[in-house]
Amino acid sequence: MRFTSERRLDDAVLESEFTLGEIPGILWAPASTSVPVPLILLGPPPLGLRKTYPRLVARARHAAADGFATATIELPGNGDRPRWPAAEQALADLRRAIEAGEPVTDEIIDALILPLVDRAVPEWQAALDALLSLPGIGGPVGYSGGVISIGTRLALVEPRVSAAVLFAGSFVPRAMFEEARQVTIPVHVLLQWDDEGNDRQAALDLFDAFGSEEKTLHANMGGHTGVPQFAGDAAAQFFTRHLK
């Protein structure tokens, strides 16, 4: 991990940009703390960190006020990372089906999501190795965000992740339901009921499949970007309960 820049945000949060090999990332931490703090991994949507920075930094500020460090990394094929032709073709097939009013088939969803999960999760694990080696970062670790299939896989295979807030706003391959049945950590799922890009029933079925003894579904009316503030507050309380 190589840090490339550092700045203070309102004297309350220290923002540090880094690279992990070819992967860009950002670490946010409370500016004034004398002990290692828990870490929340912020899963970005597949739009690139530059486009989603305002949303990510708002979540990071909120988490820092609660005493958490947060970090994010660029997804494969996104932002300034090398283009990924297979992923771009899968996205084009998805858009073509939607524009034509045709069903989005399992084949399209699998081609779009599963290779992304297979690549992104090991990168998150490598980032976690590097982040937990820093003197100001400790455990436990949480994961927050989407793509929901990435969060589901990480919750299953990464024992250092103790709790997960998952955003239901992306297509879900059928294979992920079996993985969800094996997830046992506490899970808090955020669902926007009128999300135009989300298969609501698939999100509900995935929530039902999670094997966790503690799982919460927080559903609100509204579209993809209309998550109310109190829903974010509930997610923050979830992490305070499980990571402190």
C-alpha positions, 0 to 999 in steps of 0.5 A: 500500500502506497499513500499518495495524498493526505488532507484534513476535512474540517479538522475532524477527518483525515482523508488519505488516498492510496494505491494497492498495486494498480487499485486506487483507494481512499482511507478516512479516519478520525483526526484525533484518536489515541487508540486503534479504531474499528474499520468499515469497508465502504463498497462503492457502486460500479460508477467509479470513485470520482463520481460517487465520492460525495456519497462515500465521503458523507458516509465516511464523515458520519462513521468518523463521528461515531469513532470508525475508520472507513476505506474504499477501493475502486472496483475492477474495470471502473474509474481509472482502472483498465477497461474490462471488455467482457464486463462492458459487453455484459452491461451492453447486453443488459441495457439492450434487454431493458431498452427493448422491454425484454426480460433480463435473463439469468445468463445476462445477470451471471455474466455481469455480476459473477466475474465482478464478484470473483475479482473484487472480493480477493482485492478487498481481502488484500486491501484489508490485509494492508489496512489492518497493518496500519497503526491507527486501524484495529478490529473488528471490521464491518462492510457497508454498501453494494454491489450486494453480491460482493458484500454477500461473498465477502461476508461468507469468505472473510472471517475478519468481517464481523457485520455487514450493511448491504444495499439492495440495488443491483441484480442478484445471480441465482448462485448467490442465494446458496452463498447467502444461506451460509452467511452467519454474521449479523446482516442489515439490508437497506432496500428502496422499494421503488428502485427502478434498477433493482429486482425487489423480489430477488432482494427480498428472496436474498434477505430470506436466504441469509443464514444469520441469526440476526438479520434486519430488513430496512425497506423505505419507499422511494427510488435508488438515490432516495435513502432517507437519513434515518435509514442511514442512522439505523445502519450506523447504530447497527455498526455501533452495536456490533463493532464496539 
